[in-house]
């Protein structure tokens, strides 16, 4: 049996511990606790704001609550543009876990190359990357079914355009951030967009919302915009324009339809066009709103304006005789010609036969200042006052710089430039009893109040001349319709190339109104570079005018003012240009 050990006999244990050391240890522990308590108090009370801010920086986020963009409606309430919910696909690259087959299927659903998807997911330093914005709901559901870790979805709104390419140049489109880029979408972006709301939340590392903090600010929804455009008239005008451009092997074309009473734009169509919500491979040729952005020398469509200003100045009457023989006239070293020697014509005959010589002789009865004042009053050389982006000014030089030959050529539409829209607008002065009326893209039920340019008597006299020009024996009989009287003027001009004119490139157009005694609509048609050899306005553009006028008046419920007889098609008189 071993000896029992007496621990108290150990020299170490037997030695006395100094009292100060134990007190020191206890004091140190107490001091540490006091420090921790002080630090806790500082964090909880005195320095709380700082640490709250740091926490918010790391985990608190302000989520934008997007406002639903307003709709664009036609005059009858039919939808031209609206927003629908759409999911946008995003990822946290470092968290993505997917098999090769899953990634291949994801790339297929997103309609992007597998290599591009791999590149987006390859940077593991990123905590956020968009894979594709605004995918259709069926696609979003299939992506969700793949159940790939690290792939998430966010609700946004996608713009839809039911009328497609027919109304593309009217409504325009928005970008992926839902901001207007063209057309009405751009012109009324502030009204359509509304105001986004906000929500303050705490998120975890994976971007998931843990809790909401603070008050939620609800979004202010965008306003609806109701246009003056009639979607049925717009579609029909676009369809007939497209058919004509294709049949004539032309480069492009435009149509403008105005309400002659209210000044409303009923249709504004261009071809080529595009589908607003499918803009892949979009070109400038498709995007251009030619009716508003392209300017040209309007040619013979200016002759009725020349006659109207001379009537208003009291220099001529409708039956005044004008000598146009022998079909040419020399001035300032230039010779101006007609297609035929018409001999002596009345003023009405000058418009019916579209005589250049007759028009310039009428212009010589006026001063350049008088002509410039009238052109300006009709909107030439000025930017159209319309709620639409991209409308151009055109060119009208100061009258003091005009040479005699320039005054002569302006009488039949050379030496100044205008858009098709400006041309259509100027003809409201004939349709509205001498008043040039404001035009609008927004629905209006009130008759427009215009500014007097010509007397009602002179405007009526010019309408009779336009009716003669669109009848057999004139330059535009192909503009005739069944049941409705029409009047209008064809135009043909060589296209400018640099400082000169192309000998084999033309623009053809026809501008007129119906019914002629009490006009309800004004229609202007332009065909750019007809390629089938039929380049006169009375052949290339007048048939489109005829079809659009007849269909539009029917849609508007306008009663026929003529006996309904089969259309008599006669060969147009070749106009001088």
VEXFI-876022 format. One record per atom (N, C-alpha, C): residue in one letter; x, y, z. Coordinates in steps of 0.1 Angstrom, whole numbers, plus 5000, padded with zeros to 4 digits. Layout:
<batis>
AXYZ;...
</batis>
This chain:
<batis>
X500949885000;X500050005000;X500950125000;X500650214990;X501450334989;X501250434999;X502250515001;X502050625011;X501150725005;X500350785014;X499450895010;X500251015008;X499851094998;X500551214994;X499851335001;X500651415008;X500151535015;X500451655006;X499451704999;X499651814989;X500051944997;X499551955008;X499952075016;X501352085020;X502051965018;X503451965021;X504252015010;X503652034998;X504352084986;X504852224989;X506052254985;X506652384988;X505852494980;X505352454967;X504652554959;X503352594965;X502652484969;X501352504975;X501452574989;X502452544995;X502552595008;X502852745008;X503452794997;X503852934996;X502553024996;X502553135001;X501453225002;X501353314989;X500153314982;X499953404970;X499753544974;X500353634967;X500153774971;X498753824969;X498253904978;X496853944977;X496654034965;X497654114961;X497454214950;X497254144937;X497854024935;X497753954922;X496253914920;X495653854930;X494253814928;X493353934926;X493654044933;X492854164931;X493054214917;X494254204912;X494554254899;X493854174888;X493754044890;X493053954880;X491553994880;X491053994892;X489554034894;X489254164888;X490154264890;X489954394885;X490054394870;X491054314864;X491154304849;X489854254843;X489354144850;X488154084844;X486954184845;X486954254856;X485854354858;X485954464848;X487254504845;X487454614835;X487054564821;X487354434818;X487054384805;X485554384803;X484854344814;X483354344813;X482854484812;X483454574819;X482954714818;X483154764804;X484354734798;X484654774784;X483654714774;X483354584776;X482354524767;X480954584769;X480654614782;X479354684784;X479254814778;X480354894780;X480455024774;X480355024759;X481054924753;X480954914738;X479554874734;X478954784741;X477554744738;X476654864739;X476854944750;X476055064751;X476255164740;X477555174736;X477855274725;X477155224712;X477255094709;X476655044697;X475155054697;X474555024709;X473155024710;X472555164711;X473255254717;X472655384719;X473355504713;X474655524717;X475355644713;X475755634698;X476255524693;X476755514679;X475755434670;X474555424675;X473555344668;X473355384653;X473355514650;X473055564637;X474155524627;X475355524631;X476455484623;X476355344619;X476155254629;X476055114626;X474855074618;X473755144620;X472555124612;X472855154597;X473555274595;X473955304581;X474755204575;X475755154582;X476655054577;X475854924574;X474954884582;X474154764579;X473254784567;X472754904566;X471854934554;X472654934541;X473854994542;X474754984530;X474954844525;X475154754534;X475454614531;X474254534527;X473054564534;X471954474532;X470654544529;X470554674531;X469254744528;X469254784514;X468154774507;X468054814493;X466754884491;X466754984482;X465555054478;X465054984465;X463954914465;X463454854453;X462554954446;X462754964433;X461855054425;X460654974421;X459455034423;X458254974420;X457755044407;X458054984395;X457755044382;X456355084380;X456055194374;X454755234371;X454355174358;X453055134357;X452555074344;X452455194334;X453155174323;X453155284313;X451755294307;X451355414304;X449955434299;X449855384285;X448655364281;X448355304267;X448255414257;X448555384245;X448255474233;X447055414226;X446055494225;X444755454219;X444455534206;X443755464197;X443355544185;X442055614188;X441555694179;X440355774181;X439155704186;X439055574183;X437955494187;X438155404199;X439355434206;X439655354218;X440355224216;X440655194203;X441455064201;X442855084205;X443454984210;X444854994216;X445854984204;X446755084204;X447855094195;X449155054203;X449255074216;X450455034224;X449955014238;X450454914244;X450154884258;X451254804265;X451354804278;X452354734285;X451754604291;X452554494291;X452154374297;X453254324306;X452954254317;X454054204326;X454954114319;X456254124322;X457254034316;X458354014326;X458853894326;X459953864336;X461353884329;X462253944337;X463553964332;X464453864340;X465353804333;X466153694339;X467553744343;X467953724356;X469253764360;X469953654368;X471153674371;X471953564378;X472953624388;X473353544398;X474553564406;X475553464402;X476453494393;X477353404387;X478053304396;X478553354408;X479253274417;X478353164424;X477053184423;X476153084429;X475552984419;X475753004406;X475052924396;X475652784397;X474752684398;X475052544398;X474152484388;X474652444376;X473852384365;X474652284357;X473952184352;X474652084344;X474752144329;X475552074321;X475752124307;X474352124300;X473552024302;X472252014295;X471352134300;X471352164313;X470552274318;X470952404312;X472352424311;X472852554305;X472452564290;X472552444283;X472252444269;X470752474267;X469852424276;X468452454275;X468152594278;X468852654288;X468652794292;X469052884281;X470152854274;X470652934263;X469552934252;X468952814249;X467952804239;X466752884242;X466352874255;X465152954259;X465353104258;X466553144261;X466953284261;X467253334247;X467353244238;X467653274224;X468953354222;X469953304230;X471353354229;X472353244227;X473453264221;X474453154219;X474953104232;X475252974233;X475652914245;X476952974250;X477853014240;X479153084244;X478853214251;X477853284246;X477553414252;X477053394267;X476253294268;X475753264282;X476853224291;X477753144286;X478853104294;X479753214298;X479953314289;X480753434292;X480053514303;X478753534302;X478053614313;X478153544326;X478153414327;X478253344339;X479653304344;X480553344336;X481953304339;X482653384349;X482253504351;X482853604360;X482353574374;X483053504382;X482553474396;X482653594405;X483353704401;X483453814410;X482153894410;X481353874399;X480053944398;X478953884407;X478253974413;X477153934422;X475753954415;X475854014403;X474554044395;X474954054380;X474153994372;X474254004357;X472953974351;X472554064341;X471354044334;X471653934323;X470753834322;X470853734311;X469953774300;X468753824302;X467853874292;X466753944298;X466454064292;X465354144298;X464054114291;X462954114298;X461554114293;X461353994284;X461353874289;X461053754281;X459553734283;X458953664273;X457553634274;X457253534285;X456053534290;X455653464302;X455853304300;X455553244289;X455753104287;X457253064288;X458053154283;X459553124283;X459953134298;X459453244305;X459853254319;X459453134327;X458353074325;X457852964332;X458752844329;X459152824317;X460052714314;X461452724320;X461952854321;X463252874328;X463052844343;X461952884348;X461652864363;X461652714365;X461152634356;X461052494357;X462352424357;X463352484351;X464752424351;X465352424365;X464852504374;X465252504388;X466852514389;X467452614383;X468852624383;X469152724395;X470052674404;X470452754415;X471252884410;X470952994415;X471653124411;X470953194400;X469953144394;X469153214383;X467853264389;X467553394387;X466453454393;X465653534382;X464453574386;X463553654377;X463053774384;X462853884376;X462354004382;X461254054373;X460154094378;X458954144371;X459254284365;X459054294352;X459054424346;X457854434336;X457854544328;X456754554318;X457354564304;X456654494295;X457054494281;X456054554272;X456454634262;X455554714254;X455054624242;X453754624240;X453154554229;X452454644219;X452554614206;X452054704196;X451154624186;X449854614189;X448954524182;X448854554167;X449054684163;X448954714148;X450154694141;X451254654147;X452454624140;X453054724132;X453554684120;X454254774111;X453354884105;X452054864104;X451154964098;X451155094106;X451255084119;X451255214127;X452555244134;X453655174129;X454955184136;X455455334136;X455255404125;X455855534125;X454955634132;X453755594136;X452955684145;X453255664159;X453155534164;X453355504178;X454855514182;X455755474173;X457155464177;X457455344186;X458355354195;X458655244204;X459455294216;X459555204226;X460355234238;X461655144239;X462555184247;X463755094249;X463455004260;X464454924264;X464254814274;X464054874288;X464355004290;X464055074302;X462655134302;X461955114291;X460555164290;X460455314288;X461555364282;X461555514278;X461355524263;X460455624259;X460155644245;X461355684237;X461455624225;X462555654216;X462155714203;X460955684199;X460455734186;X458955764187;X458455844178;X456955864176;X456255914189;X455055874190;X454255924201;X454855874215;X455455764215;X456155714227;X457155814232;X457855874223;X458855974226;X458156114229;X457256154220;X456656284222;X455856304235;X455256194239;X454456204252;X455056114263;X456356094263;X456956004272;X456656044287;X456756174290;X456456214304;X455056174309;X454156194300;X452756164304;X452556004305;X453055934295;X452855794294;X453655714305;X454755774309;X455655694318;X455155694332;X454455794337;X454055794351;X455255824360;X455155774372;X456255794382;X456455664390;X457655614390;X457855494397;X457755514412;X457355404420;X457255414434;X458555344440;X458555324453;X459755264459;X459355184471;X460255094475;X459955004487;X461354974493;X461555004506;X462754984513;X462754844519;X463754764516;X463754624522;X465154594526;X465254484534;X466554424538;X466654294530;X467854274524;X468054154516;X469254074522;X469153944519;X470353864524;X471353854513;X472353774515;X473553774505;X473053724491;X472053644491;X471553584479;X470553674472;X470353794477;X469453894471;X467953864474;X467653784484;X466353754488;X465853854498;X464553904497;X464054004506;X463753934519;X464353984530;X464153934544;X463054004550;X462954134550;X461954214556;X461854344549;X460654404551;X460454544546;X460754644557;X461254754553;X461554864563;X461054994558;X460455074566;X459955204562;X458655194554;X458155304550;X456855314543;X457055284528;X456155224522;X456155194507;X455555314500;X456255364489;X455655474481;X455055414469;X453755414467;X453155344455;X453455424442;X453555354431;X453855414418;X452655494413;X452855594405;X451755674399;X451755624384;X450655564381;X450455494368;X450555604357;X451055564345;X451055654334;X449755684328;X449555794321;X448355834315;X448155774302;X446955744298;X446655704285;X446655824275;X447055804263;X447055904253;X446155864241;X445055944238;X444155904227;X444555994215;X444855924204;X445255994192;X444056024183;X444356114174;X443356144163;X443356034153;X444355944152;X444555844142;X443355744143;X442855704131;X441855594131;X442655474126;X442755374135;X443555254132;X443155184119;X441855184116;X441355124103;X441855204091;X441755334092;X442155414081;X443755404079;X444355394091;X445855384091;X446255254084;X445655144088;X445955014082;X445655004067;X444555064063;X444155054049;X445155144041;X445455264046;X446455354039;X447755284037;X448255224048;X449555154048;X449555034038;X448454964038;X448354844029;X448354884014;X447654994011;X447555033997;X448955103993;X449555174002;X450855223999;X451855113997;X451855014005;X452854904004;X452654833990;X451354813987;X451054743974;X451554833962;X451354963963;X451855053952;X453355053951;X454055063962;X455455073962;X456054943956;X455454833960;X455854703955;X455654693940;X454354723936;X453954713922;X454854803913;X455154923918;X455855023910;X457355003911;X457754903918;X459254873921;X459955003926;X459255073934;X459755193940;X460555173952;X461255283956;X462155273967;X461355293980;X460355373981;X459655403993;X458355483990;X457655514000;X456455593998;X455855634011;X454955734011;X454255794023;X452855834019;X451955824029;X450555874028;X450255954041;X449556074039;X449056154050;X447556174048;X446756144058;X445356174057;X444956264068;X444356384065;X443956484074;X442456504074;X441856534086;X440456574086;X440356724083;X439656754072;X439656894067;X438856984076;X438156934086;X437257014095;X437957044108;X438556934114;X439156944127;X440656964127;X441256924115;X442756934115;X443456804121;X442656704124;X443156584130;X443956504119;X445056434124;X445756344115;X445056204117;X444356164106;X443656034106;X444555914103;X445655944095;X446555844091;X447855904087;X448955834090;X450355884086;X451155754085;X451255714072;X451855584069;X453155594060;X454055504062;X455355504054;X455655364051;X456255344039;X456755214036;X458155234029;X459255154033;X459155044042;X458955084057;X458554984065;X458255004079;X458954894087;X458554884099;X459154784108;X458154744119;X458354634126;X457554594137;X458054644150;X457354734157;X457954804168;X458554714179;X457954604182;X458454514193;X459354404188;X459754414175;X460754314170;X461654394161;X462654454167;X463454554160;X464854494157;X465054364156;X466254314152;X466654354138;X467854384136;X468354424122;X467554544116;X467154634125;X466454744120;X467354844113;X466954894101;X467754984093;X467155124094;X467955224090;X467455364089;X466355384079;X466455304068;X465455314058;X464055274063;X464055174072;X462755134078;X462255234089;X463255284096;X462855374108;X462455504104;X462855564093;X462555694089;X461055724087;X460555824094;X459255874092;X459255974080;X459255924068;X459456004056;X458456114054;X457256094058;X456156194056;X456556324064;X457356314074;X457656424083;X459156464081;X460056374078;X461456404079;X462056424065;X461456374054;X462056384041;X461456514034;X462356594029;X461856714022;X462256694007;X461456763998;X461656753984;X461056873977;X461456893965;X460857003957;X459456953953;X458357023957;X457056973955;X456556973941;X457257033932;X456757033918;X455357093916;X454657023907;X453357083902;X452257093913;X452457033924;X451457053935;X451457193940;X452457273936;X452557413941;X451757503931;X451357453920;X450657543910;X449357593915;X448557513922;X447257573927;X447557683937;X448657673945;X448957783954;X449357913947;X450157893936;X450558013928;X449258083922;X448358003917;X447058063912;X446258123923;X446258063935;X445458113946;X445958243951;X447258263952;X447858393956;X447658503946;X447658463933;X447358563923;X445958603922;X445058513925;X443558543926;X443358633938;X444058603949;X443858683961;X444358823960;X445458833951;X446058973949;X445259053938;X444258983932;X443459053922;X444159063909;X445158983906;X445859003893;X445258913882;X444558813886;X443858723876;X442558683881;X441758623872;X440458563875;X440458423869;X439658333873;X439658193868;X439658193853;X438958283846;X438858283831;X439858373824;X440758433832;X441858503825;X442658423816;X442958473804;X443658393794;X445158413796;X445858303795;X447258303796;X447858233784;X448758303777;X449358243765;X450558163769;X450458033766;X451557933769;X452357893757;X451857923745;X452557883733;X453957953732;X454957893726;X454857763719;X455257643728;X454957663741;X455257553750;X456557563757;X457257673756;X458457703762;X458657853764;X459557883774;X459758023778;X461158033783;X461858133778;X463258153782;X463358273792;X464158253803;X464258353813;X465658333820;X466458433821;X467658423829;X468658323823;X468658303810;X469458203804;X468958053805;X467758033811;X467157903812;X465957893803;X465657783798;X464357763791;X463457663798;X462257713801;X461257633809;X460257583799;X459957453799;X459157393789;X457857323795;X456857303786;X455757223789;X455957093781;X455156993785;X455256863777;X454556873763;X453656973762;X452957003750;X452757153748;X452557193736;X452157333733;X450657343734;X450257403746;X448857413749;X448257543743;X449057633738;X448557753732;X448057843743;X446857903740;X446257993750;X445357913759;X445557923772;X444757853783;X444157953792;X442957923798;X442458003809;X443357963821;X443158033832;X443858003845;X443357863849;X442157833847;X441657693851;X442357593842;X442557623830;X443257533821;X444757513824;X445357613830;X446757603834;X446857493845;X445957493854;X445957393865;X445557253859;X444557253850;X444057123845;X445157053837;X445857133828;X446957073820;X448357083826;X448357143838;X449657153846;X450757213837;X450457333832;X451457413824;X452457483832;X453757453830;X454757533837;X454857673832;X454757693819;X454757823813;X453657913818;X452457853819;X451357933824;X451557963839;X452057873847;X452257903861;X453258013863;X454358013855;X455458113857;X454958253852;X454058253842;X453558383837;X452558443848;X451858353855;X450958403865;X451858453877;X452958383880;X453858433891;X454458563888;X454758593875;X455358723871;X454458843874;X453158813876;X452258923879;X452358963894;X453158893902;X453258923916;X454758953919;X454959013931;X456359043935;X456858923943;X458158903944;X458658803953;X458258813967;X458058933972;X457658953986;X456258893988;X455358923979;X453958873980;X453958723980;X454758663971;X454758513970;X455358453983;X456458513988;X457058464001;X456158474012;X455358584013;X454458604024;X453358494024;X452858454012;X451858354012;X452458214015;X453658184009;X454258064013;X454458044028;X454958154034;X455158154049;X453858134056;X452758204052;X451558184059;X450958044058;X451357974047;X450957834045;X451857734052;X452857784059;X453757694067;X455057644060;X455257694048;X456557654041;X457757734047;X458857664049;X459957714055;X459857724070;X458857664076;X458657664091;X458457524096;X458857504108;X458657374114;X457157354117;X456557244113;X455157214116;X454957214131;X453857284135;X453457284149;X452657164152;X453257054154;X452556924157;X453256854168;X452456784176;X453056714188;X453756584183;X454856594176;X455456484170;X456956514168;X457856424172;X459256444170;X459756424156;X460756504152;X461456484139;X460856564127;X459756634129;X459256714118;X460256824114;X460456834101;X461556914096;X460957044090;X461857144088;X461357284084;X461257294069;X462057224062;X462057254047;X462857374044;X462857414032;X463657534028;X462857634019;X462957754024;X462357864017;X463257984019;X464058024009;X464958124010;X464358264011;X464958364018;X464358494019;X464158554005;X463058624003;X462558673990;X463558773984;X464358833992;X465258933987;X466358873978;X466658743980;X467658673973;X467158603960;X465858613957;X465358543946;X465758613933;X466258543923;X466458593910;X465158573902;X464958643891;X463758623883;X463458473879;X464558403875;X464358263871;X463858183883;X464358213896;X463958143908;X462558173911;X462058293910;X460658323912;X459858243902;X460258233890;X459558163879;X459458013883;X460557953887;X460557803890;X459757773903;X459757863912;X458957843924;X457457833921;X457057903910;X455657893907;X455157753904;X456057673899;X455757533897;X456557433905;X456957483917;X457457393927;X458957353927;X459757433921;X461257413921;X461857533928;X462957503936;X463657613943;X463257623957;X462257553962;X461957543976;X461657393979;X461657363992;X461457223996;X460557214007;X459857104008;X458857074019;X458656934021;X458156894032;X457756754035;X456356724029;X456056604028;X454656564024;X453656614034;X453956614046;X453056664057;X452856814055;X453856884052;X453657034050;X452757054038;X452956974027;X452156994016;X450656964019;X450356854026;X449056824030;X448456934038;X449256984048;X448757094057;X448457214049;X449257254039;X448957374032;X447657364024;X447257244020;X445957234012;X444757244021;X444957254034;X443757284043;X443257424040;X444057504034;X443557644031;X442557644020;X442657544011;X441657524001;X440357454006;X440557354014;X439457274019;X438657344030;X439357444037;X438657504049;X438357654045;X437857674033;X437457804028;X438457914030;X439757884027;X440757984027;X441557994040;X441157914050;X441857924063;X442857804064;X444157834068;X445057734071;X444857694086;X444557574088;X444157534102;X445257454109;X445357464122;X446357384129;X446057234128;X447057154128;X446957004127;X447256954141;X446756834144;X446956774157;X447056624156;X447756554164;X447856414165;X446856364176;X446256454184;X445356414194;X443956424190;X443056344196;X441656344192;X441056474195;X440256534186;X439556654188;X438256654181;X437156694188;X435856684182;X435356824177;X436156924180;X435757064177;X436357104163;X435557184155;X436157234143;X437357324146;X438357314138;X439557394140;X439357534136;X439957624143;X439957774140;X441257804134;X441157844121;X442357874113;X442658024112;X443658044103;X444158184100;X443858204085;X443158314082;X442758334068;X443958364059;X444058294048;X445158324038;X444458364025;X443358294022;X442658324009;X441158354013;X440458424004;X439058434007;X438358304004;X437158284009;X436358164007;X436058153992;X435758263985;X435458263971;X436658203963;X437858253966;X439058213959;X439458073962;X439258033975;X439457893978;X438557793971;X437257843969;X436257763962;X436657753947;X437157863941;X437557863927;X438757763925;X439657763934;X440757673933;X440357523934;X439357503943;X438857363944;X438157313931;X437557413924;X436957373911;X438057333901;X439157413902;X440357383893;X440957243896;X441057213909;X441557083913;X440656973909;X439357003908;X438356903903;X438656873888;X438856983881;X439156963867;X440456893864;X441456913873;X442756843871;X442656703874;X441656663882;X441456513886;X440456453877;X439956523867;X438856473858;X439556433845;X438756363836;X439256333823;X439656463816;X440856463809;X441356583803;X442356643812;X442456603825;X443456663834;X444656563836;X445556593846;X446656513848;X446456403858;X445256403864;X444956303875;X443656233875;X443156183863;X441856113863;X441855983871;X443055923873;X443055803880;X442855823895;X442655953899;X442255983913;X440755973915;X440055953905;X438555953906;X438155833915;X437055853922;X436455743930;X435055723927;X434455613931;X433055583929;X432255643940;X431355733936;X430355793945;X430855923951;X432055963951;X432556083957;X433256173947;X432956303947;X433756393939;X435056423946;X436056433937;X437456463943;X438056573935;X439056633941;X439956723934;X441356723939;X442256743931;X443656733935;X444656763924;X445956763928;X446956803918;X448056703919;X448456653908;X449556553907;X450856633907;X451956573910;X453256633909;X454356533905;X455356573898;X456456483894;X457656573894;X458756523899;X459956603899;X461256513899;X462256563892;X463556493892;X464056503906;X464656393911;X465356393924;X466656463923;X466956543934;X468256613935;X469256513939;X470456523932;X471656443935;X472756543936;X473256563948;X474256663950;X473756803947;X474356873937;X473957003933;X473057003921;X472956883915;X472156873903;X470956783904;X470456733893;X469256653893;X469556523885;X469056413891;X469256283884;X468256273872;X468756233861;X467956233849;X466956113849;X467156013857;X466355893857;X465755853870;X465755953880;X465155933893;X464156033896;X462955993900;X461856083902;X461156063915;X460356163919;X459456153930;X458056183924;X457056103927;X455756123922;X454756143934;X453856233933;X452856253944;X451556303938;X450556303947;X449256353944;X448656403957;X448156523957;X447556583969;X446256643965;X445256603973;X443856653970;X442956633982;X441656643978;X440556643989;X439256593983;X438356553992;X437056503988;X436156514000;X434756523998;X434156553985;X434456703982;X434456733970;X435056863966;X434256983970;X432956973971;X432157093975;X432257123990;X432357013997;X432457034012;X433456934017;X434756964015;X435756864018;X435756814033;X435856684034;X436056624048;X437456574050;X438156534040;X439556484042;X440456544031;X441656544035;X442756584026;X443756464026;X444156424014;X445056304013;X446256344004;X447456314009;X448656334002;X449456204001;X449856173988;X450556053986;X451856083979;X452956013983;X454256033976;X454855893974;X455355873961;X455955753957;X457455793953;X458355733960;X459755773958;X460455673948;X460955723937;X461655653927;X460955533921;X459755553915;X459155443908;X460055383898;X460155253898;X461155183889;X460555113877;X459255123875;X458655053864;X458455143851;X458955263851;X458855353840;X457655443841;X456755413850;X455555503852;X455755593864;X456355703861;X456855793872;X456055913874;X455055943865;X454256063867;X453356043879;X453056153886;X452256153898;X450856103895;X450356143883;X448956103880;X448855953877;X449955883875;X449855743873;X450355663885;X451455703891;X452055633903;X451355663916;X450955783919;X450355823932;X448855833932;X448255883921;X446855913921;X445955783924;X446355663919;X445455553923;X445455523938;X446555543945;X446655523959;X445655633966;X445755753961;X444855853966;X443455813964;X443055763952;X441655723950;X441255613960;X442055513962;X441655403971;X441455453985;X442455533990;X442455574003;X441255674006;X440955763996;X439855853998;X438555773999;X438355683990;X437055613990;X436855534002;X437855464007;X437655374019;X437555464031;X438255574032;X438255654044;X436855724045;X436355774034;X435055844035;X433955744039;X434055624034;X433055514038;X433155494053;X434455474058;X434555444072;X434055564081;X434155684076;X433655804083;X432155824082;X431555744074;X430055754072;X429655874064;X430555924055;X430256034046;X429355984035;X428256054033;X427356014022;X427956044008;X427755953998;X428255993985;X427556113980;X428256193972;X427756313967;X427556313951;X427856193946;X427756173931;X426956043929;X426456023917;X425755903913;X426855793913;X426555673919;X427455563920;X427555503906;X428555533899;X428755473886;X430155403885;X430355313876;X431655253874;X432655363871;X433855343876;X434855443874;X435355443860;X435355563853;X435855573840;X437355603840;X438155503836;X439555523836;X440055583823;X440655693823;X441155753811;X442655783813;X443355793802;X444755823802;X445055963807;X445855983818;X446156113823;X446956193812;X446756323813;X447556413805;X448956423811;X449956403804;X451356413809;X451656553814;X451956563827;X452156693833;X453556743830;X453756873830;X455056933828;X455756943842;X457056913842;X457856913854;X459256953851;
</batis>
